[in-house]
Amino acid sequence: MYIDDIRWYVCSAGWRNWVFVEVETDTGLVGVGEATIEGRELTIQGHLADLRRVLVGTDALNISGLRQRLTRDPFWVGGYVAGSGLAGIEIALWDILGKHVGVPVWQLLGGRLRDSVPAYANGWYFGASTVPEWVERAGQVVEHGFRALKFDPFGRAGLAPTGDEVDLAMEIIGAVRAAVGPRVDLLIEGHGRFGVHGALTIARRLAPFGCMFFEEPLPPGNPDALLHVARQAPLPIAAGERAFSRQDARRLLELGAVHVLQPDVIHAGGIAETRDIAALAESWNVTIAPHNPNGAVATAATLMIDATVPNFLIQEMLEPWDVPWRHLVVRGCPAVLDGRLAIPTAPGLGVALDHQEIQRHPYEPVDLSFWSAESVMETIDLRPS
């Protein structure tokens, strides 16, 4: 069975665009993948065009061979663009293989350890501007059945957050904790923007709230600095969504700079590489909480990893705080129910693209910003309609 064509579709999703991939074989069997990079949709389309030229005519069932061809043979390898292009195609090939033999992808990976996974809510707070609004939104998260919620309460704070900025963040966190009670987990997002001193100041102020973790307190790329924070912080440190390979993840793990690793199935290069990263984390007794602000194809692929690795902790989800056409453009992906996601049981990933629905939501240029005047956290309201 050979790759006959590779196609991609860009679909508006509000504050970003999804990039879906289809790989068609000479037998007519089609696999679905995703290569979303927020704000870099034109870049990834060009990269996919380069990969299409290389891969059409190659064996569609030889996933290991394709990975080697794209990660060893080229002179330029690595990074989020290369990883996302590889992932879009590699995920689709796993989907093809599962459909070919009639089993879900998790069966190809050795079988599942769990039939559903807990999820935490993200995106629910976008557009909240006052403490009462944060409290109201947090209550809605719990009403949806979630028992964990993540949020960034730091506004436009930068490398050196001011005392007023930190005080307001703590007021928001305290109000949310009081509203949801002690049995709901709080996960605090830093979006990789504080310096060491600011991160440690915040981490120490977070201690009384019993948070599950403090995510990306520092800009990525300096694991030694993150280790400095992790050693002194009174709560677990999470990071790794911008670690694009086993090599990137290994440095974080061998230093002990993270307590929870957050690989992204797209940017890390697909299902196989993400499982390898999870296995590497397991060897350091570190759990994984996969990063996933992406579309429903990425969710289905991530669930195949969640089902099969022993060190899975919790899964990030923006649903239902996402555009209402999320489950219309991708059919078959499970929705969050009572704070959990069921592991798909259909052959392959269990999902399919609706091309007509995708055409109803064409690409819209948008840049991803979290703490400028154009921050999606301030300008986008993701409350379910």
GICORZI-V695252 format. One record per residue. N is the residue number from 1. RES is the residue in three letters. PSI is psi in degrees with one decimal (* if undefined). D_CENTER is the distance of its C-alpha to the mean C-alpha in whole Angstrom. Layout:
# GICORZI-V695252
n={N:N}
res={RES:RES}
psi={PSI:PSI}
d_center={D_CENTER:D_CENTER}
This chain:
# GICORZI-V695252
n={1:2:3:4:5:6:7:8:9:10:11:12:13:14:15:16:17:18:19:20:21:22:23:24:25:26:27:28:29:30:31:32:33:34:35:36:37:38:39:40:41:42:43:44:45:46:47:48:49:50:51:52:53:54:55:56:57:58:59:60:61:62:63:64:65:66:67:68:69:70:71:72:73:74:75:76:77:78:79:80:81:82:83:84:85:86:87:88:89:90:91:92:93:94:95:96:97:98:99:100:101:102:103:104:105:106:107:108:109:110:111:112:113:114:115:116:117:118:119:120:121:122:123:124:125:126:127:128:129:130:131:132:133:134:135:136:137:138:139:140:141:142:143:144:145:146:147:148:149:150:151:152:153:154:155:156:157:158:159:160:161:162:163:164:165:166:167:168:169:170:171:172:173:174:175:176:177:178:179:180:181:182:183:184:185:186:187:188:189:190:191:192:193:194:195:196:197:198:199:200:201:202:203:204:205:206:207:208:209:210:211:212:213:214:215:216:217:218:219:220:221:222:223:224:225:226:227:228:229:230:231:232:233:234:235:236:237:238:239:240:241:242:243:244:245:246:247:248:249:250:251:252:253:254:255:256:257:258:259:260:261:262:263:264:265:266:267:268:269:270:271:272:273:274:275:276:277:278:279:280:281:282:283:284:285:286:287:288:289:290:291:292:293:294:295:296:297:298:299:300:301:302:303:304:305:306:307:308:309:310:311:312:313:314:315:316:317:318:319:320:321:322:323:324:325:326:327:328:329:330:331:332:333:334:335:336:337:338:339:340:341:342:343:344:345:346:347:348:349:350:351:352:353:354:355:356:357:358:359:360:361:362:363:364:365:366:367:368:369:370:371:372:373:374:375:376:377:378:379:380:381:382:383:384:385}
res={MET:TYR:ILE:ASP:ASP:ILE:ARG:TRP:TYR:VAL:CYS:SER:ALA:GLY:TRP:ARG:ASN:TRP:VAL:PHE:VAL:GLU:VAL:GLU:THR:ASP:THR:GLY:LEU:VAL:GLY:VAL:GLY:GLU:ALA:THR:ILE:GLU:GLY:ARG:GLU:LEU:THR:ILE:GLN:GLY:HIS:LEU:ALA:ASP:LEU:ARG:ARG:VAL:LEU:VAL:GLY:THR:ASP:ALA:LEU:ASN:ILE:SER:GLY:LEU:ARG:GLN:ARG:LEU:THR:ARG:ASP:PRO:PHE:TRP:VAL:GLY:GLY:TYR:VAL:ALA:GLY:SER:GLY:LEU:ALA:GLY:ILE:GLU:ILE:ALA:LEU:TRP:ASP:ILE:LEU:GLY:LYS:HIS:VAL:GLY:VAL:PRO:VAL:TRP:GLN:LEU:LEU:GLY:GLY:ARG:LEU:ARG:ASP:SER:VAL:PRO:ALA:TYR:ALA:ASN:GLY:TRP:TYR:PHE:GLY:ALA:SER:THR:VAL:PRO:GLU:TRP:VAL:GLU:ARG:ALA:GLY:GLN:VAL:VAL:GLU:HIS:GLY:PHE:ARG:ALA:LEU:LYS:PHE:ASP:PRO:PHE:GLY:ARG:ALA:GLY:LEU:ALA:PRO:THR:GLY:ASP:GLU:VAL:ASP:LEU:ALA:MET:GLU:ILE:ILE:GLY:ALA:VAL:ARG:ALA:ALA:VAL:GLY:PRO:ARG:VAL:ASP:LEU:LEU:ILE:GLU:GLY:HIS:GLY:ARG:PHE:GLY:VAL:HIS:GLY:ALA:LEU:THR:ILE:ALA:ARG:ARG:LEU:ALA:PRO:PHE:GLY:CYS:MET:PHE:PHE:GLU:GLU:PRO:LEU:PRO:PRO:GLY:ASN:PRO:ASP:ALA:LEU:LEU:HIS:VAL:ALA:ARG:GLN:ALA:PRO:LEU:PRO:ILE:ALA:ALA:GLY:GLU:ARG:ALA:PHE:SER:ARG:GLN:ASP:ALA:ARG:ARG:LEU:LEU:GLU:LEU:GLY:ALA:VAL:HIS:VAL:LEU:GLN:PRO:ASP:VAL:ILE:HIS:ALA:GLY:GLY:ILE:ALA:GLU:THR:ARG:ASP:ILE:ALA:ALA:LEU:ALA:GLU:SER:TRP:ASN:VAL:THR:ILE:ALA:PRO:HIS:ASN:PRO:ASN:GLY:ALA:VAL:ALA:THR:ALA:ALA:THR:LEU:MET:ILE:ASP:ALA:THR:VAL:PRO:ASN:PHE:LEU:ILE:GLN:GLU:MET:LEU:GLU:PRO:TRP:ASP:VAL:PRO:TRP:ARG:HIS:LEU:VAL:VAL:ARG:GLY:CYS:PRO:ALA:VAL:LEU:ASP:GLY:ARG:LEU:ALA:ILE:PRO:THR:ALA:PRO:GLY:LEU:GLY:VAL:ALA:LEU:ASP:HIS:GLN:GLU:ILE:GLN:ARG:HIS:PRO:TYR:GLU:PRO:VAL:ASP:LEU:SER:PHE:TRP:SER:ALA:GLU:SER:VAL:MET:GLU:THR:ILE:ASP:LEU:ARG:PRO:SER}
psi={128.7:153.6:119.5:-30.8:155.1:124.9:156.9:153.8:129.1:127.3:124.9:136.8:44.1:-100.5:3.2:178.3:140.5:143.5:108.2:150.1:140.2:133.5:121.8:138.8:169.3:-13.5:-5.5:-9.5:133.7:133.4:151.0:135.1:-176.6:139.7:38.4:128.8:110.9:123.9:-0.6:36.8:-36.1:-36.5:-47.4:-29.5:-39.9:-39.0:-41.6:-34.8:-39.7:-43.0:-37.3:-43.6:-36.0:-34.4:-22.1:129.4:-6.1:167.5:117.4:-18.1:-4.5:74.0:-40.8:-40.7:-40.0:-42.7:-43.4:-40.2:-32.9:-12.5:-13.9:-43.5:-39.3:155.4:-41.1:113.9:163.6:167.3:169.0:-28.5:-50.6:-43.0:-40.7:-37.1:-45.5:-45.2:-42.9:-39.7:-42.8:-41.9:-42.3:-35.6:-36.1:-39.2:-42.6:-46.3:-43.3:-43.3:-37.4:-41.1:-4.1:29.7:156.2:157.2:-35.3:-26.9:-36.9:-25.5:6.0:1.0:160.8:149.3:-13.7:150.1:-3.3:161.6:148.4:147.7:151.0:148.4:137.0:157.8:-13.0:-24.1:-4.6:126.2:-10.9:132.9:-15.6:159.0:-44.3:-35.7:-40.8:-43.7:-44.6:-45.7:-42.8:-39.4:-36.0:-35.3:-46.6:-36.4:-29.8:-5.4:-3.9:145.3:17.8:139.4:139.3:145.7:155.8:104.4:14.9:5.7:-127.0:18.1:145.3:-147.3:-38.0:83.9:141.5:164.8:-40.0:-39.8:-42.4:-41.1:-43.6:-41.5:-43.0:-33.5:-43.2:-47.9:-43.2:-40.2:-40.4:-43.7:-44.7:-34.6:-39.8:-15.4:175.3:-12.4:-2.1:129.1:137.2:131.5:121.9:126.7:129.9:-15.8:27.3:47.1:-0.5:155.0:174.6:-47.7:-46.2:-40.3:-42.2:-37.9:-46.8:-45.1:-42.3:-34.3:-23.7:-20.9:-43.8:-14.8:-4.8:46.8:148.3:-45.5:166.4:114.9:136.4:62.4:-25.2:158.3:145.5:159.1:-8.0:78.0:-26.4:-39.5:-39.2:-36.4:-41.1:-41.9:-45.7:-34.7:-29.0:-16.6:138.5:18.4:161.1:145.6:132.3:143.0:174.5:-3.8:-21.9:29.2:115.0:9.3:171.3:-36.4:-43.5:-45.0:-37.1:-40.8:-41.9:-40.8:-45.4:-26.4:-23.2:28.6:-10.8:146.4:-23.0:125.2:141.4:66.4:150.6:121.9:-27.8:-57.9:-21.8:-7.1:11.3:-171.5:-46.9:-45.9:-38.1:-37.9:-36.9:-39.7:-42.1:-41.4:-37.7:-44.2:-39.2:-35.0:-18.9:12.3:38.0:135.2:164.1:143.4:86.2:136.6:136.4:73.2:17.9:-165.1:-178.1:-23.6:-43.4:-37.8:-45.9:-41.9:-41.1:-36.4:-29.5:-33.4:-46.9:-37.3:-23.6:-9.2:137.8:-21.8:23.1:138.6:-60.2:154.1:130.5:137.4:136.2:-18.4:136.6:14.7:67.5:175.1:145.4:-12.9:10.9:-48.3:5.9:-37.4:-25.7:115.1:138.0:-15.9:134.4:145.5:158.6:129.6:118.5:40.4:13.1:158.1:127.7:144.9:125.0:146.8:-3.1:159.2:146.8:-137.0:-19.0:16.9:163.3:149.5:143.2:100.7:-36.2:-40.0:-38.8:-40.7:-23.7:-10.8:69.4:162.7:135.5:122.6:129.5:140.5:141.9:117.5:140.8:-23.5:24.4:-176.0:-20.8:18.1:132.7:-24.7:-23.0:-35.1:-13.4:133.1:111.9:16.2:135.7:138.8:*}
d_center={31:30:27:29:27:24:23:20:19:18:18:18:15:17:15:14:14:13:14:15:17:20:22:26:28:32:32:30:27:24:21:18:14:12:12:10:11:12:15:16:17:20:19:17:20:22:21:20:24:25:23:25:28:28:26:28:31:29:29:26:26:26:22:23:26:23:21:24:25:22:22:25:28:27:28:25:22:18:16:13:15:17:14:12:16:16:13:14:17:17:15:17:20:19:19:23:24:23:25:27:28:27:25:21:19:19:22:22:20:23:23:20:21:20:20:18:15:15:12:12:12:11:12:16:18:17:21:22:25:27:27:29:26:23:25:26:22:21:24:22:19:21:23:21:21:18:19:16:15:13:15:16:20:21:22:23:23:23:24:27:26:30:31:31:27:27:29:28:24:26:28:25:23:27:27:24:25:28:27:25:27:26:25:21:19:18:15:16:13:15:13:15:18:21:24:25:27:25:23:25:27:24:23:27:27:24:26:28:25:24:20:18:16:16:13:13:17:18:17:16:18:21:20:24:23:20:23:25:23:22:26:27:24:25:22:19:17:13:12:10:7:10:12:12:15:16:19:17:15:19:20:18:19:23:23:22:20:17:17:14:12:8:7:5:7:8:9:10:13:12:13:16:14:11:14:16:14:14:18:18:17:19:22:22:21:18:15:11:9:6:3:2:5:6:9:11:11:8:8:12:11:8:11:14:12:12:16:17:16:19:17:14:14:12:9:7:8:10:12:15:15:14:17:19:19:15:17:20:19:17:19:19:15:16:16:15:19:20:17:16:15:17:17:18:21:22:23:20:17:19:18:20:20:22:24:26:23:21:24:25:22:22:21:21:21:19:18:15:16:16:19:22:24:22:19:17:17:21:21:19:20:17:20:20:23}
